[in-house]
Amino acid sequence: MPYIHQVPVAEATGLLKKLFDEAVDRAGRIWHIVHIMSQNPRTMDASMKLYGAIMFGPSPLSRRQREMLAVVTSKANDCFY
């Protein structure tokens, strides 16, 4: 199994600390999909902004439809989250 070093939450500084704090405020914890990006906070920031635009921005799809598409895609990719 591959291993990717993740910056420990207690050691985060600067942009990474800000993003971790926002993740906890938003979800009550830091999910693995977010933590795995800790080596590159700028990429994490861009990824979270893209996610926000897709899931919460203006769209012809309802929020429920977007969530359903995410679940179906995860299942098709054998992701359990």
mmCIF file of the N, C-alpha and C atoms, coordinates in Angstrom:
data_MODEL
# 
_entry.id   MODEL 
# 
loop_
_atom_site.group_PDB 
_atom_site.id 
_atom_site.type_symbol 
_atom_site.label_atom_id 
_atom_site.label_alt_id 
_atom_site.label_comp_id 
_atom_site.label_asym_id 
_atom_site.label_entity_id 
_atom_site.label_seq_id 
_atom_site.pdbx_PDB_ins_code 
_atom_site.Cartn_x 
_atom_site.Cartn_y 
_atom_site.Cartn_z 
_atom_site.occupancy 
_atom_site.B_iso_or_equiv 
_atom_site.pdbx_formal_charge 
_atom_site.auth_seq_id 
_atom_site.auth_comp_id 
_atom_site.auth_asym_id 
_atom_site.auth_atom_id 
_atom_site.pdbx_PDB_model_num 
ATOM 1   N N  . MET A 1 1  ? 0.844   -1.168 0.000   1.00 0.00 ? 1  MET A N  1 
ATOM 2   C CA . MET A 1 1  ? 0.000   0.000  0.000   1.00 0.00 ? 1  MET A CA 1 
ATOM 3   C C  . MET A 1 1  ? 0.897   1.242  0.000   1.00 0.00 ? 1  MET A C  1 
ATOM 4   N N  . PRO A 1 2  ? 0.611   2.227  -0.855  1.00 0.00 ? 2  PRO A N  1 
ATOM 5   C CA . PRO A 1 2  ? 1.421   3.445  -0.892  1.00 0.00 ? 2  PRO A CA 1 
ATOM 6   C C  . PRO A 1 2  ? 1.265   4.246  0.404   1.00 0.00 ? 2  PRO A C  1 
ATOM 7   N N  . TYR A 1 3  ? 2.262   5.024  0.692   1.00 0.00 ? 3  TYR A N  1 
ATOM 8   C CA . TYR A 1 3  ? 2.237   5.858  1.885   1.00 0.00 ? 3  TYR A CA 1 
ATOM 9   C C  . TYR A 1 3  ? 2.530   7.291  1.490   1.00 0.00 ? 3  TYR A C  1 
ATOM 10  N N  . ILE A 1 4  ? 1.709   8.203  1.914   1.00 0.00 ? 4  ILE A N  1 
ATOM 11  C CA . ILE A 1 4  ? 1.914   9.632  1.676   1.00 0.00 ? 4  ILE A CA 1 
ATOM 12  C C  . ILE A 1 4  ? 1.984   10.303 3.039   1.00 0.00 ? 4  ILE A C  1 
ATOM 13  N N  . HIS A 1 5  ? 3.100   10.972 3.300   1.00 0.00 ? 5  HIS A N  1 
ATOM 14  C CA . HIS A 1 5  ? 3.253   11.681 4.573   1.00 0.00 ? 5  HIS A CA 1 
ATOM 15  C C  . HIS A 1 5  ? 2.197   12.782 4.668   1.00 0.00 ? 5  HIS A C  1 
ATOM 16  N N  . GLN A 1 6  ? 1.556   12.865 5.810   1.00 0.00 ? 6  GLN A N  1 
ATOM 17  C CA . GLN A 1 6  ? 0.589   13.922 6.083   1.00 0.00 ? 6  GLN A CA 1 
ATOM 18  C C  . GLN A 1 6  ? 1.129   14.786 7.205   1.00 0.00 ? 6  GLN A C  1 
ATOM 19  N N  . VAL A 1 7  ? 1.063   16.082 7.017   1.00 0.00 ? 7  VAL A N  1 
ATOM 20  C CA . VAL A 1 7  ? 1.527   17.004 8.056   1.00 0.00 ? 7  VAL A CA 1 
ATOM 21  C C  . VAL A 1 7  ? 0.594   16.854 9.255   1.00 0.00 ? 7  VAL A C  1 
ATOM 22  N N  . PRO A 1 8  ? 1.143   16.562 10.436  1.00 0.00 ? 8  PRO A N  1 
ATOM 23  C CA . PRO A 1 8  ? 0.292   16.465 11.629  1.00 0.00 ? 8  PRO A CA 1 
ATOM 24  C C  . PRO A 1 8  ? -0.437  17.788 11.882  1.00 0.00 ? 8  PRO A C  1 
ATOM 25  N N  . VAL A 1 9  ? -1.675  17.704 12.268  1.00 0.00 ? 9  VAL A N  1 
ATOM 26  C CA . VAL A 1 9  ? -2.495  18.893 12.487  1.00 0.00 ? 9  VAL A CA 1 
ATOM 27  C C  . VAL A 1 9  ? -1.816  19.846 13.465  1.00 0.00 ? 9  VAL A C  1 
ATOM 28  N N  . ALA A 1 10 ? -1.234  19.320 14.522  1.00 0.00 ? 10 ALA A N  1 
ATOM 29  C CA . ALA A 1 10 ? -0.583  20.159 15.534  1.00 0.00 ? 10 ALA A CA 1 
ATOM 30  C C  . ALA A 1 10 ? 0.639   20.893 14.997  1.00 0.00 ? 10 ALA A C  1 
ATOM 31  N N  . GLU A 1 11 ? 1.196   20.435 13.888  1.00 0.00 ? 11 GLU A N  1 
ATOM 32  C CA . GLU A 1 11 ? 2.387   21.066 13.306  1.00 0.00 ? 11 GLU A CA 1 
ATOM 33  C C  . GLU A 1 11 ? 2.065   22.013 12.160  1.00 0.00 ? 11 GLU A C  1 
ATOM 34  N N  . ALA A 1 12 ? 0.803   22.150 11.809  1.00 0.00 ? 12 ALA A N  1 
ATOM 35  C CA . ALA A 1 12 ? 0.412   23.011 10.690  1.00 0.00 ? 12 ALA A CA 1 
ATOM 36  C C  . ALA A 1 12 ? 0.634   24.482 11.033  1.00 0.00 ? 12 ALA A C  1 
ATOM 37  N N  . THR A 1 13 ? 1.124   25.229 10.053  1.00 0.00 ? 13 THR A N  1 
ATOM 38  C CA . THR A 1 13 ? 1.315   26.673 10.203  1.00 0.00 ? 13 THR A CA 1 
ATOM 39  C C  . THR A 1 13 ? 0.815   27.352 8.935   1.00 0.00 ? 13 THR A C  1 
ATOM 40  N N  . GLY A 1 14 ? 0.687   28.662 9.010   1.00 0.00 ? 14 GLY A N  1 
ATOM 41  C CA . GLY A 1 14 ? 0.346   29.455 7.834   1.00 0.00 ? 14 GLY A CA 1 
ATOM 42  C C  . GLY A 1 14 ? -0.951  29.024 7.163   1.00 0.00 ? 14 GLY A C  1 
ATOM 43  N N  . LEU A 1 15 ? -0.909  28.942 5.831   1.00 0.00 ? 15 LEU A N  1 
ATOM 44  C CA . LEU A 1 15 ? -2.095  28.594 5.053   1.00 0.00 ? 15 LEU A CA 1 
ATOM 45  C C  . LEU A 1 15 ? -2.643  27.224 5.449   1.00 0.00 ? 15 LEU A C  1 
ATOM 46  N N  . LEU A 1 16 ? -1.771  26.272 5.696   1.00 0.00 ? 16 LEU A N  1 
ATOM 47  C CA . LEU A 1 16 ? -2.235  24.940 6.061   1.00 0.00 ? 16 LEU A CA 1 
ATOM 48  C C  . LEU A 1 16 ? -3.029  24.977 7.368   1.00 0.00 ? 16 LEU A C  1 
ATOM 49  N N  . LYS A 1 17 ? -2.544  25.692 8.367   1.00 0.00 ? 17 LYS A N  1 
ATOM 50  C CA . LYS A 1 17 ? -3.275  25.812 9.629   1.00 0.00 ? 17 LYS A CA 1 
ATOM 51  C C  . LYS A 1 17 ? -4.635  26.450 9.397   1.00 0.00 ? 17 LYS A C  1 
ATOM 52  N N  . LYS A 1 18 ? -4.667  27.483 8.578   1.00 0.00 ? 18 LYS A N  1 
ATOM 53  C CA . LYS A 1 18 ? -5.932  28.154 8.265   1.00 0.00 ? 18 LYS A CA 1 
ATOM 54  C C  . LYS A 1 18 ? -6.911  27.169 7.623   1.00 0.00 ? 18 LYS A C  1 
ATOM 55  N N  . LEU A 1 19 ? -6.433  26.379 6.674   1.00 0.00 ? 19 LEU A N  1 
ATOM 56  C CA . LEU A 1 19 ? -7.295  25.421 5.984   1.00 0.00 ? 19 LEU A CA 1 
ATOM 57  C C  . LEU A 1 19 ? -7.765  24.314 6.926   1.00 0.00 ? 19 LEU A C  1 
ATOM 58  N N  . PHE A 1 20 ? -6.871  23.838 7.791   1.00 0.00 ? 20 PHE A N  1 
ATOM 59  C CA . PHE A 1 20 ? -7.271  22.838 8.784   1.00 0.00 ? 20 PHE A CA 1 
ATOM 60  C C  . PHE A 1 20 ? -8.337  23.415 9.724   1.00 0.00 ? 20 PHE A C  1 
ATOM 61  N N  . ASP A 1 21 ? -8.131  24.642 10.185  1.00 0.00 ? 21 ASP A N  1 
ATOM 62  C CA . ASP A 1 21 ? -9.105  25.280 11.074  1.00 0.00 ? 21 ASP A CA 1 
ATOM 63  C C  . ASP A 1 21 ? -10.465 25.415 10.384  1.00 0.00 ? 21 ASP A C  1 
ATOM 64  N N  . GLU A 1 22 ? -10.451 25.809 9.119   1.00 0.00 ? 22 GLU A N  1 
ATOM 65  C CA . GLU A 1 22 ? -11.700 25.934 8.360   1.00 0.00 ? 22 GLU A CA 1 
ATOM 66  C C  . GLU A 1 22 ? -12.383 24.573 8.202   1.00 0.00 ? 22 GLU A C  1 
ATOM 67  N N  . ALA A 1 23 ? -11.588 23.537 7.974   1.00 0.00 ? 23 ALA A N  1 
ATOM 68  C CA . ALA A 1 23 ? -12.147 22.188 7.828   1.00 0.00 ? 23 ALA A CA 1 
ATOM 69  C C  . ALA A 1 23 ? -12.843 21.749 9.113   1.00 0.00 ? 23 ALA A C  1 
ATOM 70  N N  . VAL A 1 24 ? -12.218 22.023 10.246  1.00 0.00 ? 24 VAL A N  1 
ATOM 71  C CA . VAL A 1 24 ? -12.825 21.657 11.535  1.00 0.00 ? 24 VAL A CA 1 
ATOM 72  C C  . VAL A 1 24 ? -14.094 22.473 11.771  1.00 0.00 ? 24 VAL A C  1 
ATOM 73  N N  . ASP A 1 25 ? -14.054 23.764 11.451  1.00 0.00 ? 25 ASP A N  1 
ATOM 74  C CA . ASP A 1 25 ? -15.249 24.606 11.604  1.00 0.00 ? 25 ASP A CA 1 
ATOM 75  C C  . ASP A 1 25 ? -16.391 24.094 10.726  1.00 0.00 ? 25 ASP A C  1 
ATOM 76  N N  . ARG A 1 26 ? -16.059 23.654 9.526   1.00 0.00 ? 26 ARG A N  1 
ATOM 77  C CA . ARG A 1 26 ? -17.054 23.214 8.548   1.00 0.00 ? 26 ARG A CA 1 
ATOM 78  C C  . ARG A 1 26 ? -17.610 21.828 8.869   1.00 0.00 ? 26 ARG A C  1 
ATOM 79  N N  . ALA A 1 27 ? -16.741 20.895 9.222   1.00 0.00 ? 27 ALA A N  1 
ATOM 80  C CA . ALA A 1 27 ? -17.159 19.499 9.332   1.00 0.00 ? 27 ALA A CA 1 
ATOM 81  C C  . ALA A 1 27 ? -16.969 18.896 10.725  1.00 0.00 ? 27 ALA A C  1 
ATOM 82  N N  . GLY A 1 28 ? -16.361 19.656 11.636  1.00 0.00 ? 28 GLY A N  1 
ATOM 83  C CA . GLY A 1 28 ? -16.132 19.125 12.965  1.00 0.00 ? 28 GLY A CA 1 
ATOM 84  C C  . GLY A 1 28 ? -14.902 18.249 13.072  1.00 0.00 ? 28 GLY A C  1 
ATOM 85  N N  . ARG A 1 29 ? -14.219 18.057 11.955  1.00 0.00 ? 29 ARG A N  1 
ATOM 86  C CA . ARG A 1 29 ? -13.010 17.232 11.919  1.00 0.00 ? 29 ARG A CA 1 
ATOM 87  C C  . ARG A 1 29 ? -12.300 17.471 10.593  1.00 0.00 ? 29 ARG A C  1 
ATOM 88  N N  . ILE A 1 30 ? -11.125 16.870 10.453  1.00 0.00 ? 30 ILE A N  1 
ATOM 89  C CA . ILE A 1 30 ? -10.390 16.945 9.189   1.00 0.00 ? 30 ILE A CA 1 
ATOM 90  C C  . ILE A 1 30 ? -10.489 15.571 8.534   1.00 0.00 ? 30 ILE A C  1 
ATOM 91  N N  . TRP A 1 31 ? -11.230 15.499 7.452   1.00 0.00 ? 31 TRP A N  1 
ATOM 92  C CA . TRP A 1 31 ? -11.413 14.235 6.738   1.00 0.00 ? 31 TRP A CA 1 
ATOM 93  C C  . TRP A 1 31 ? -10.130 13.827 6.047   1.00 0.00 ? 31 TRP A C  1 
ATOM 94  N N  . HIS A 1 32 ? -9.937  12.537 5.856   1.00 0.00 ? 32 HIS A N  1 
ATOM 95  C CA . HIS A 1 32 ? -8.725  12.017 5.220   1.00 0.00 ? 32 HIS A CA 1 
ATOM 96  C C  . HIS A 1 32 ? -8.485  12.623 3.841   1.00 0.00 ? 32 HIS A C  1 
ATOM 97  N N  . ILE A 1 33 ? -9.548  12.814 3.068   1.00 0.00 ? 33 ILE A N  1 
ATOM 98  C CA . ILE A 1 33 ? -9.411  13.367 1.715   1.00 0.00 ? 33 ILE A CA 1 
ATOM 99  C C  . ILE A 1 33 ? -8.809  14.774 1.757   1.00 0.00 ? 33 ILE A C  1 
ATOM 100 N N  . VAL A 1 34 ? -9.038  15.486 2.835   1.00 0.00 ? 34 VAL A N  1 
ATOM 101 C CA . VAL A 1 34 ? -8.449  16.820 3.013   1.00 0.00 ? 34 VAL A CA 1 
ATOM 102 C C  . VAL A 1 34 ? -7.021  16.680 3.549   1.00 0.00 ? 34 VAL A C  1 
ATOM 103 N N  . HIS A 1 35 ? -6.839  15.844 4.549   1.00 0.00 ? 35 HIS A N  1 
ATOM 104 C CA . HIS A 1 35 ? -5.537  15.699 5.200   1.00 0.00 ? 35 HIS A CA 1 
ATOM 105 C C  . HIS A 1 35 ? -4.459  15.200 4.231   1.00 0.00 ? 35 HIS A C  1 
ATOM 106 N N  . ILE A 1 36 ? -4.858  14.376 3.277   1.00 0.00 ? 36 ILE A N  1 
ATOM 107 C CA . ILE A 1 36 ? -3.875  13.823 2.345   1.00 0.00 ? 36 ILE A CA 1 
ATOM 108 C C  . ILE A 1 36 ? -3.231  14.922 1.489   1.00 0.00 ? 36 ILE A C  1 
ATOM 109 N N  . MET A 1 37 ? -3.889  16.067 1.384   1.00 0.00 ? 37 MET A N  1 
ATOM 110 C CA . MET A 1 37 ? -3.347  17.179 0.590   1.00 0.00 ? 37 MET A CA 1 
ATOM 111 C C  . MET A 1 37 ? -2.457  18.109 1.407   1.00 0.00 ? 37 MET A C  1 
ATOM 112 N N  . SER A 1 38 ? -2.158  17.747 2.640   1.00 0.00 ? 38 SER A N  1 
ATOM 113 C CA . SER A 1 38 ? -1.445  18.646 3.543   1.00 0.00 ? 38 SER A CA 1 
ATOM 114 C C  . SER A 1 38 ? -0.028  18.996 3.076   1.00 0.00 ? 38 SER A C  1 
ATOM 115 N N  . GLN A 1 39 ? 0.550   18.202 2.215   1.00 0.00 ? 39 GLN A N  1 
ATOM 116 C CA . GLN A 1 39 ? 1.890   18.522 1.705   1.00 0.00 ? 39 GLN A CA 1 
ATOM 117 C C  . GLN A 1 39 ? 1.880   19.725 0.761   1.00 0.00 ? 39 GLN A C  1 
ATOM 118 N N  . ASN A 1 40 ? 0.708   20.064 0.235   1.00 0.00 ? 40 ASN A N  1 
ATOM 119 C CA . ASN A 1 40 ? 0.611   21.178 -0.713  1.00 0.00 ? 40 ASN A CA 1 
ATOM 120 C C  . ASN A 1 40 ? -0.630  22.008 -0.389  1.00 0.00 ? 40 ASN A C  1 
ATOM 121 N N  . PRO A 1 41 ? -0.515  22.925 0.577   1.00 0.00 ? 41 PRO A N  1 
ATOM 122 C CA . PRO A 1 41 ? -1.675  23.707 1.002   1.00 0.00 ? 41 PRO A CA 1 
ATOM 123 C C  . PRO A 1 41 ? -2.325  24.524 -0.122  1.00 0.00 ? 41 PRO A C  1 
ATOM 124 N N  . ARG A 1 42 ? -1.544  25.018 -1.065  1.00 0.00 ? 42 ARG A N  1 
ATOM 125 C CA . ARG A 1 42 ? -2.144  25.792 -2.168  1.00 0.00 ? 42 ARG A CA 1 
ATOM 126 C C  . ARG A 1 42 ? -3.060  24.909 -3.001  1.00 0.00 ? 42 ARG A C  1 
ATOM 127 N N  . THR A 1 43 ? -2.655  23.675 -3.238  1.00 0.00 ? 43 THR A N  1 
ATOM 128 C CA . THR A 1 43 ? -3.500  22.741 -3.971  1.00 0.00 ? 43 THR A CA 1 
ATOM 129 C C  . THR A 1 43 ? -4.728  22.393 -3.154  1.00 0.00 ? 43 THR A C  1 
ATOM 130 N N  . MET A 1 44 ? -4.551  22.199 -1.847  1.00 0.00 ? 44 MET A N  1 
ATOM 131 C CA . MET A 1 44 ? -5.691  21.921 -0.970  1.00 0.00 ? 44 MET A CA 1 
ATOM 132 C C  . MET A 1 44 ? -6.689  23.067 -1.038  1.00 0.00 ? 44 MET A C  1 
ATOM 133 N N  . ASP A 1 45 ? -6.203  24.295 -0.966  1.00 0.00 ? 45 ASP A N  1 
ATOM 134 C CA . ASP A 1 45 ? -7.066  25.466 -1.016  1.00 0.00 ? 45 ASP A CA 1 
ATOM 135 C C  . ASP A 1 45 ? -7.850  25.492 -2.327  1.00 0.00 ? 45 ASP A C  1 
ATOM 136 N N  . ALA A 1 46 ? -7.169  25.275 -3.445  1.00 0.00 ? 46 ALA A N  1 
ATOM 137 C CA . ALA A 1 46 ? -7.836  25.282 -4.752  1.00 0.00 ? 46 ALA A CA 1 
ATOM 138 C C  . ALA A 1 46 ? -8.859  24.152 -4.844  1.00 0.00 ? 46 ALA A C  1 
ATOM 139 N N  . SER A 1 47 ? -8.511  22.988 -4.327  1.00 0.00 ? 47 SER A N  1 
ATOM 140 C CA . SER A 1 47 ? -9.420  21.842 -4.367  1.00 0.00 ? 47 SER A CA 1 
ATOM 141 C C  . SER A 1 47 ? -10.685 22.111 -3.557  1.00 0.00 ? 47 SER A C  1 
ATOM 142 N N  . MET A 1 48 ? -10.528 22.701 -2.387  1.00 0.00 ? 48 MET A N  1 
ATOM 143 C CA . MET A 1 48 ? -11.686 22.992 -1.544  1.00 0.00 ? 48 MET A CA 1 
ATOM 144 C C  . MET A 1 48 ? -12.571 24.068 -2.183  1.00 0.00 ? 48 MET A C  1 
ATOM 145 N N  . LYS A 1 49 ? -11.959 25.026 -2.848  1.00 0.00 ? 49 LYS A N  1 
ATOM 146 C CA . LYS A 1 49 ? -12.747 26.056 -3.549  1.00 0.00 ? 49 LYS A CA 1 
ATOM 147 C C  . LYS A 1 49 ? -13.506 25.450 -4.725  1.00 0.00 ? 49 LYS A C  1 
ATOM 148 N N  . LEU A 1 50 ? -12.860 24.540 -5.458  1.00 0.00 ? 50 LEU A N  1 
ATOM 149 C CA . LEU A 1 50 ? -13.540 23.862 -6.559  1.00 0.00 ? 50 LEU A CA 1 
ATOM 150 C C  . LEU A 1 50 ? -14.714 23.050 -6.029  1.00 0.00 ? 50 LEU A C  1 
ATOM 151 N N  . TYR A 1 51 ? -14.492 22.296 -4.963  1.00 0.00 ? 51 TYR A N  1 
ATOM 152 C CA . TYR A 1 51 ? -15.564 21.513 -4.351  1.00 0.00 ? 51 TYR A CA 1 
ATOM 153 C C  . TYR A 1 51 ? -16.729 22.427 -3.948  1.00 0.00 ? 51 TYR A C  1 
ATOM 154 N N  . GLY A 1 52 ? -16.415 23.544 -3.319  1.00 0.00 ? 52 GLY A N  1 
ATOM 155 C CA . GLY A 1 52 ? -17.461 24.473 -2.895  1.00 0.00 ? 52 GLY A CA 1 
ATOM 156 C C  . GLY A 1 52 ? -18.261 25.011 -4.072  1.00 0.00 ? 52 GLY A C  1 
ATOM 157 N N  . ALA A 1 53 ? -17.578 25.346 -5.154  1.00 0.00 ? 53 ALA A N  1 
ATOM 158 C CA . ALA A 1 53 ? -18.270 25.859 -6.341  1.00 0.00 ? 53 ALA A CA 1 
ATOM 159 C C  . ALA A 1 53 ? -19.168 24.785 -6.952  1.00 0.00 ? 53 ALA A C  1 
ATOM 160 N N  . ILE A 1 54 ? -18.669 23.552 -7.015  1.00 0.00 ? 54 ILE A N  1 
ATOM 161 C CA . ILE A 1 54 ? -19.451 22.461 -7.610  1.00 0.00 ? 54 ILE A CA 1 
ATOM 162 C C  . ILE A 1 54 ? -20.665 22.121 -6.752  1.00 0.00 ? 54 ILE A C  1 
ATOM 163 N N  . MET A 1 55 ? -20.467 22.022 -5.460  1.00 0.00 ? 55 MET A N  1 
ATOM 164 C CA . MET A 1 55 ? -21.543 21.548 -4.590  1.00 0.00 ? 55 MET A CA 1 
ATOM 165 C C  . MET A 1 55 ? -22.496 22.648 -4.108  1.00 0.00 ? 55 MET A C  1 
ATOM 166 N N  . PHE A 1 56 ? -22.012 23.887 -4.010  1.00 0.00 ? 56 PHE A N  1 
ATOM 167 C CA . PHE A 1 56 ? -22.835 24.941 -3.422  1.00 0.00 ? 56 PHE A CA 1 
ATOM 168 C C  . PHE A 1 56 ? -23.092 26.120 -4.347  1.00 0.00 ? 56 PHE A C  1 
ATOM 169 N N  . GLY A 1 57 ? -22.372 26.203 -5.473  1.00 0.00 ? 57 GLY A N  1 
ATOM 170 C CA . GLY A 1 57 ? -22.540 27.320 -6.402  1.00 0.00 ? 57 GLY A CA 1 
ATOM 171 C C  . GLY A 1 57 ? -23.802 27.188 -7.232  1.00 0.00 ? 57 GLY A C  1 
ATOM 172 N N  . PRO A 1 58 ? -24.111 28.230 -7.994  1.00 0.00 ? 58 PRO A N  1 
ATOM 173 C CA . PRO A 1 58 ? -25.275 28.177 -8.880  1.00 0.00 ? 58 PRO A CA 1 
ATOM 174 C C  . PRO A 1 58 ? -25.163 26.992 -9.843  1.00 0.00 ? 58 PRO A C  1 
ATOM 175 N N  . SER A 1 59 ? -26.273 26.307 -10.066 1.00 0.00 ? 59 SER A N  1 
ATOM 176 C CA . SER A 1 59 ? -26.266 25.129 -10.925 1.00 0.00 ? 59 SER A CA 1 
ATOM 177 C C  . SER A 1 59 ? -27.693 24.774 -11.326 1.00 0.00 ? 59 SER A C  1 
ATOM 178 N N  . PRO A 1 60 ? -27.865 24.195 -12.511 1.00 0.00 ? 60 PRO A N  1 
ATOM 179 C CA . PRO A 1 60 ? -29.196 23.692 -12.860 1.00 0.00 ? 60 PRO A CA 1 
ATOM 180 C C  . PRO A 1 60 ? -29.555 22.435 -12.058 1.00 0.00 ? 60 PRO A C  1 
ATOM 181 N N  . LEU A 1 61 ? -28.569 21.839 -11.397 1.00 0.00 ? 61 LEU A N  1 
ATOM 182 C CA . LEU A 1 61 ? -28.810 20.659 -10.568 1.00 0.00 ? 61 LEU A CA 1 
ATOM 183 C C  . LEU A 1 61 ? -29.107 21.080 -9.133  1.00 0.00 ? 61 LEU A C  1 
ATOM 184 N N  . SER A 1 62 ? -30.022 20.376 -8.499  1.00 0.00 ? 62 SER A N  1 
ATOM 185 C CA . SER A 1 62 ? -30.308 20.651 -7.091  1.00 0.00 ? 62 SER A CA 1 
ATOM 186 C C  . SER A 1 62 ? -29.151 20.143 -6.231  1.00 0.00 ? 62 SER A C  1 
ATOM 187 N N  . ARG A 1 63 ? -29.120 20.572 -5.003  1.00 0.00 ? 63 ARG A N  1 
ATOM 188 C CA . ARG A 1 63 ? -28.092 20.107 -4.065  1.00 0.00 ? 63 ARG A CA 1 
ATOM 189 C C  . ARG A 1 63 ? -28.201 18.591 -3.899  1.00 0.00 ? 63 ARG A C  1 
ATOM 190 N N  . ARG A 1 64 ? -29.411 18.098 -3.820  1.00 0.00 ? 64 ARG A N  1 
ATOM 191 C CA . ARG A 1 64 ? -29.652 16.660 -3.673  1.00 0.00 ? 64 ARG A CA 1 
ATOM 192 C C  . ARG A 1 64 ? -29.106 15.896 -4.890  1.00 0.00 ? 64 ARG A C  1 
ATOM 193 N N  . GLN A 1 65 ? -29.335 16.411 -6.078  1.00 0.00 ? 65 GLN A N  1 
ATOM 194 C CA . GLN A 1 65 ? -28.826 15.760 -7.284  1.00 0.00 ? 65 GLN A CA 1 
ATOM 195 C C  . GLN A 1 65 ? -27.296 15.734 -7.302  1.00 0.00 ? 65 GLN A C  1 
ATOM 196 N N  . ARG A 1 66 ? -26.697 16.831 -6.876  1.00 0.00 ? 66 ARG A N  1 
ATOM 197 C CA . ARG A 1 66 ? -25.224 16.885 -6.844  1.00 0.00 ? 66 ARG A CA 1 
ATOM 198 C C  . ARG A 1 66 ? -24.667 15.869 -5.858  1.00 0.00 ? 66 ARG A C  1 
ATOM 199 N N  . GLU A 1 67 ? -25.292 15.755 -4.686  1.00 0.00 ? 67 GLU A N  1 
ATOM 200 C CA . GLU A 1 67 ? -24.851 14.766 -3.694  1.00 0.00 ? 67 GLU A CA 1 
ATOM 201 C C  . GLU A 1 67 ? -25.010 13.350 -4.249  1.00 0.00 ? 67 GLU A C  1 
ATOM 202 N N  . MET A 1 68 ? -26.129 13.114 -4.939  1.00 0.00 ? 68 MET A N  1 
ATOM 203 C CA . MET A 1 68 ? -26.355 11.788 -5.495  1.00 0.00 ? 68 MET A CA 1 
ATOM 204 C C  . MET A 1 68 ? -25.295 11.444 -6.545  1.00 0.00 ? 68 MET A C  1 
ATOM 205 N N  . LEU A 1 69 ? -24.954 12.399 -7.384  1.00 0.00 ? 69 LEU A N  1 
ATOM 206 C CA . LEU A 1 69 ? -23.893 12.176 -8.369  1.00 0.00 ? 69 LEU A CA 1 
ATOM 207 C C  . LEU A 1 69 ? -22.561 11.873 -7.693  1.00 0.00 ? 69 LEU A C  1 
ATOM 208 N N  . ALA A 1 70 ? -22.275 12.555 -6.596  1.00 0.00 ? 70 ALA A N  1 
ATOM 209 C CA . ALA A 1 70 ? -21.032 12.303 -5.861  1.00 0.00 ? 70 ALA A CA 1 
ATOM 210 C C  . ALA A 1 70 ? -21.024 10.894 -5.284  1.00 0.00 ? 70 ALA A C  1 
ATOM 211 N N  . VAL A 1 71 ? -22.148 10.460 -4.741  1.00 0.00 ? 71 VAL A N  1 
ATOM 212 C CA . VAL A 1 71 ? -22.237 9.119  -4.161  1.00 0.00 ? 71 VAL A CA 1 
ATOM 213 C C  . VAL A 1 71 ? -22.085 8.053  -5.244  1.00 0.00 ? 71 VAL A C  1 
ATOM 214 N N  . VAL A 1 72 ? -22.776 8.227  -6.357  1.00 0.00 ? 72 VAL A N  1 
ATOM 215 C CA . VAL A 1 72 ? -22.705 7.250  -7.451  1.00 0.00 ? 72 VAL A CA 1 
ATOM 216 C C  . VAL A 1 72 ? -21.286 7.178  -8.006  1.00 0.00 ? 72 VAL A C  1 
ATOM 217 N N  . THR A 1 73 ? -20.641 8.329  -8.164  1.00 0.00 ? 73 THR A N  1 
ATOM 218 C CA . THR A 1 73 ? -19.262 8.357  -8.659  1.00 0.00 ? 73 THR A CA 1 
ATOM 219 C C  . THR A 1 73 ? -18.321 7.652  -7.686  1.00 0.00 ? 73 THR A C  1 
ATOM 220 N N  . SER A 1 74 ? -18.483 7.923  -6.396  1.00 0.00 ? 74 SER A N  1 
ATOM 221 C CA . SER A 1 74 ? -17.641 7.253  -5.397  1.00 0.00 ? 74 SER A CA 1 
ATOM 222 C C  . SER A 1 74 ? -17.839 5.750  -5.435  1.00 0.00 ? 74 SER A C  1 
ATOM 223 N N  . LYS A 1 75 ? -19.083 5.318  -5.555  1.00 0.00 ? 75 LYS A N  1 
ATOM 224 C CA . LYS A 1 75 ? -19.366 3.883  -5.614  1.00 0.00 ? 75 LYS A CA 1 
ATOM 225 C C  . LYS A 1 75 ? -18.727 3.267  -6.867  1.00 0.00 ? 75 LYS A C  1 
ATOM 226 N N  . ALA A 1 76 ? -18.863 3.939  -8.009  1.00 0.00 ? 76 ALA A N  1 
ATOM 227 C CA . ALA A 1 76 ? -18.276 3.430  -9.254  1.00 0.00 ? 76 ALA A CA 1 
ATOM 228 C C  . ALA A 1 76 ? -16.766 3.318  -9.162  1.00 0.00 ? 76 ALA A C  1 
ATOM 229 N N  . ASN A 1 77 ? -16.163 4.187  -8.353  1.00 0.00 ? 77 ASN A N  1 
ATOM 230 C CA . ASN A 1 77 ? -14.703 4.178  -8.162  1.00 0.00 ? 77 ASN A CA 1 
ATOM 231 C C  . ASN A 1 77 ? -14.278 3.338  -6.960  1.00 0.00 ? 77 ASN A C  1 
ATOM 232 N N  . ASP A 1 78 ? -15.199 2.607  -6.372  1.00 0.00 ? 78 ASP A N  1 
ATOM 233 C CA . ASP A 1 78 ? -14.932 1.774  -5.189  1.00 0.00 ? 78 ASP A CA 1 
ATOM 234 C C  . ASP A 1 78 ? -14.409 2.579  -4.010  1.00 0.00 ? 78 ASP A C  1 
ATOM 235 N N  . CYS A 1 79 ? -14.845 3.821  -3.886  1.00 0.00 ? 79 CYS A N  1 
ATOM 236 C CA . CYS A 1 79 ? -14.496 4.653  -2.728  1.00 0.00 ? 79 CYS A CA 1 
ATOM 237 C C  . CYS A 1 79 ? -15.559 4.442  -1.660  1.00 0.00 ? 79 CYS A C  1 
ATOM 238 N N  . PHE A 1 80 ? -15.141 4.329  -0.425  1.00 0.00 ? 80 PHE A N  1 
ATOM 239 C CA . PHE A 1 80 ? -16.094 4.087  0.642   1.00 0.00 ? 80 PHE A CA 1 
ATOM 240 C C  . PHE A 1 80 ? -16.529 5.366  1.341   1.00 0.00 ? 80 PHE A C  1 
ATOM 241 N N  . TYR A 1 81 ? -15.989 6.513  0.964   1.00 0.00 ? 81 TYR A N  1 
ATOM 242 C CA . TYR A 1 81 ? -16.366 7.753  1.651   1.00 0.00 ? 81 TYR A CA 1 
ATOM 243 C C  . TYR A 1 81 ? -17.396 8.528  0.906   1.00 0.00 ? 81 TYR A C  1 
# 
